[in-house]
Amino acid sequence: MAQRKSKPKERQIGKKQAAKKPLINPRYKSMFWTVVIILILLIFFIINNMRSVPSHGPYPPNYNSSTQPKPDTAIDPRLQMNTHQPGK
């Protein structure tokens, strides 16, 4: 009978796995993720500001505007900046 020529196999001791090449160079990995996060935040910011502002809805139940305190708009005249006077 004919004998097959076979290459002797090297005996493996332990499990050796081939080193995997990373998809992104580790040197630029953090910069890549920083840019990705900034782009995602920018897209969300743009989408959020493109929507129209909802109109004012109805008041809550049992709301009575006459019993609510009015804002205090009295400002001491010495502190007021009167920018509408001509000549000064």
Phi and psi restraints in degrees (value plus and minus 20) as a CYANA .aco file:
   2 ALA   PHI    -103.6   -63.6
   2 ALA   PSI     118.4   158.4
   3 GLN   PHI    -117.1   -77.1
   3 GLN   PSI     121.2   161.2
   4 ARG   PHI    -103.6   -63.6
   4 ARG   PSI     124.0   164.0
   5 LYS   PHI    -109.0   -69.0
   5 LYS   PSI      99.1   139.1
   6 SER   PHI    -144.3  -104.3
   6 SER   PSI     123.1   163.1
   7 LYS   PHI     -99.4   -59.4
   7 LYS   PSI     115.7   155.7
   8 PRO   PHI     -88.5   -48.5
   8 PRO   PSI     110.1   150.1
   9 LYS   PHI    -101.0   -61.0
   9 LYS   PSI     120.2   160.2
  10 GLU   PHI     -94.5   -54.5
  10 GLU   PSI     118.6   158.6
  11 ARG   PHI    -100.3   -60.3
  11 ARG   PSI     107.0   147.0
  12 GLN   PHI    -110.6   -70.6
  12 GLN   PSI     109.9   149.9
  13 ILE   PHI    -130.9   -90.9
  13 ILE   PSI      94.2   134.2
  14 GLY   PHI      60.4   100.4
  14 GLY   PSI     158.4   198.4
  15 LYS   PHI    -123.6   -83.6
  15 LYS   PSI      95.1   135.1
  16 LYS   PHI    -129.8   -89.8
  16 LYS   PSI     104.7   144.7
  17 GLN   PHI    -129.0   -89.0
  17 GLN   PSI     124.8   164.8
  18 ALA   PHI     -86.3   -46.3
  18 ALA   PSI     120.4   160.4
  19 ALA   PHI     -86.4   -46.4
  19 ALA   PSI     105.7   145.7
  20 LYS   PHI    -103.6   -63.6
  20 LYS   PSI     117.0   157.0
  21 LYS   PHI    -101.4   -61.4
  21 LYS   PSI     106.3   146.3
  22 PRO   PHI     -88.5   -48.5
  22 PRO   PSI     129.9   169.9
  23 LEU   PHI     -86.2   -46.2
  23 LEU   PSI     -59.9   -19.9
  24 ILE   PHI    -135.8   -95.8
  24 ILE   PSI     115.7   155.7
  25 ASN   PHI     -78.9   -38.9
  25 ASN   PSI     107.7   147.7
  26 PRO   PHI     -76.3   -36.3
  26 PRO   PSI     -44.2    -4.2
  27 ARG   PHI     -85.6   -45.6
  27 ARG   PSI     -53.6   -13.6
  28 TYR   PHI    -127.8   -87.8
  28 TYR   PSI     -10.8    29.2
  29 LYS   PHI     -83.5   -43.5
  29 LYS   PSI     -68.0   -28.0
  30 SER   PHI     -88.5   -48.5
  30 SER   PSI     -56.4   -16.4
  31 MET   PHI     -85.7   -45.7
  31 MET   PSI     -59.5   -19.5
  32 PHE   PHI     -80.7   -40.7
  32 PHE   PSI     -68.4   -28.4
  33 TRP   PHI     -88.6   -48.6
  33 TRP   PSI     -52.6   -12.6
  34 THR   PHI     -83.8   -43.8
  34 THR   PSI     -64.7   -24.7
  35 VAL   PHI     -85.2   -45.2
  35 VAL   PSI     -60.7   -20.7
  36 VAL   PHI     -82.2   -42.2
  36 VAL   PSI     -65.6   -25.6
  37 ILE   PHI     -84.8   -44.8
  37 ILE   PSI     -61.4   -21.4
  38 ILE   PHI     -84.4   -44.4
  38 ILE   PSI     -60.1   -20.1
  39 LEU   PHI     -85.3   -45.3
  39 LEU   PSI     -61.3   -21.3
  40 ILE   PHI     -83.6   -43.6
  40 ILE   PSI     -64.2   -24.2
  41 LEU   PHI     -83.6   -43.6
  41 LEU   PSI     -58.7   -18.7
  42 LEU   PHI     -84.1   -44.1
  42 LEU   PSI     -61.4   -21.4
  43 ILE   PHI     -83.6   -43.6
  43 ILE   PSI     -64.9   -24.9
  44 PHE   PHI     -83.0   -43.0
  44 PHE   PSI     -59.1   -19.1
  45 PHE   PHI     -82.5   -42.5
  45 PHE   PSI     -64.4   -24.4
  46 ILE   PHI     -85.9   -45.9
  46 ILE   PSI     -64.9   -24.9
  47 ILE   PHI     -83.1   -43.1
  47 ILE   PSI     -61.3   -21.3
  48 ASN   PHI     -84.6   -44.6
  48 ASN   PSI     -56.9   -16.9
  49 ASN   PHI    -107.6   -67.6
  49 ASN   PSI     -27.0    13.0
  50 MET   PHI    -106.3   -66.3
  50 MET   PSI     -39.8     0.2
  51 ARG   PHI     -91.4   -51.4
  51 ARG   PSI     129.8   169.8
  52 SER   PHI     -95.7   -55.7
  52 SER   PSI     132.7   172.7
  53 VAL   PHI     -96.2   -56.2
  53 VAL   PSI     107.5   147.5
  54 PRO   PHI     -86.6   -46.6
  54 PRO   PSI     124.9   164.9
  55 SER   PHI     -91.1   -51.1
  55 SER   PSI     141.5   181.5
  56 HIS   PHI     -85.4   -45.4
  56 HIS   PSI     112.9   152.9
  57 GLY   PHI    -109.5   -69.5
  57 GLY   PSI    -193.7  -153.7
  58 PRO   PHI     -92.1   -52.1
  58 PRO   PSI     139.1   179.1
  59 TYR   PHI     -89.8   -49.8
  59 TYR   PSI     137.8   177.8
  60 PRO   PHI     -85.3   -45.3
  60 PRO   PSI     139.9   179.9
  61 PRO   PHI     -82.2   -42.2
  61 PRO   PSI     128.7   168.7
  62 ASN   PHI      44.2    84.2
  62 ASN   PSI       6.0    46.0
  63 TYR   PHI    -111.9   -71.9
  63 TYR   PSI     108.8   148.8
  64 ASN   PHI    -145.2  -105.2
  64 ASN   PSI      90.8   130.8
  65 SER   PHI     -88.1   -48.1
  65 SER   PSI     -42.7    -2.7
  66 SER   PHI     -94.2   -54.2
  66 SER   PSI     -41.1    -1.1
  67 THR   PHI    -113.8   -73.8
  67 THR   PSI     -28.3    11.7
  68 GLN   PHI    -100.4   -60.4
  68 GLN   PSI     122.6   162.6
  69 PRO   PHI     -89.9   -49.9
  69 PRO   PSI     121.2   161.2
  70 LYS   PHI    -101.7   -61.7
  70 LYS   PSI     130.3   170.3
  71 PRO   PHI     -88.5   -48.5
  71 PRO   PSI     123.6   163.6
  72 ASP   PHI    -104.7   -64.7
  72 ASP   PSI      87.1   127.1
  73 THR   PHI    -126.5   -86.5
  73 THR   PSI     -15.2    24.8
  74 ALA   PHI     -94.9   -54.9
  74 ALA   PSI      99.7   139.7
  75 ILE   PHI    -137.2   -97.2
  75 ILE   PSI     117.7   157.7
  76 ASP   PHI     -77.2   -37.2
  76 ASP   PSI     110.4   150.4
  77 PRO   PHI     -79.1   -39.1
  77 PRO   PSI     -47.4    -7.4
  78 ARG   PHI     -89.8   -49.8
  78 ARG   PSI     -44.1    -4.1
  79 LEU   PHI    -112.4   -72.4
  79 LEU   PSI     -33.8     6.2
  80 GLN   PHI     -92.5   -52.5
  80 GLN   PSI     121.9   161.9
  81 MET   PHI    -124.1   -84.1
  81 MET   PSI      84.4   124.4
  82 ASN   PHI    -109.1   -69.1
  82 ASN   PSI      79.6   119.6
  83 THR   PHI    -114.5   -74.5
  83 THR   PSI     -22.5    17.5
  84 HIS   PHI    -120.7   -80.7
  84 HIS   PSI     -10.4    29.6
  85 GLN   PHI    -110.6   -70.6
  85 GLN   PSI     102.3   142.3
  86 PRO   PHI     -96.8   -56.8
  86 PRO   PSI     130.2   170.2
  87 GLY   PHI      74.1   114.1
  87 GLY   PSI     -24.0    16.0
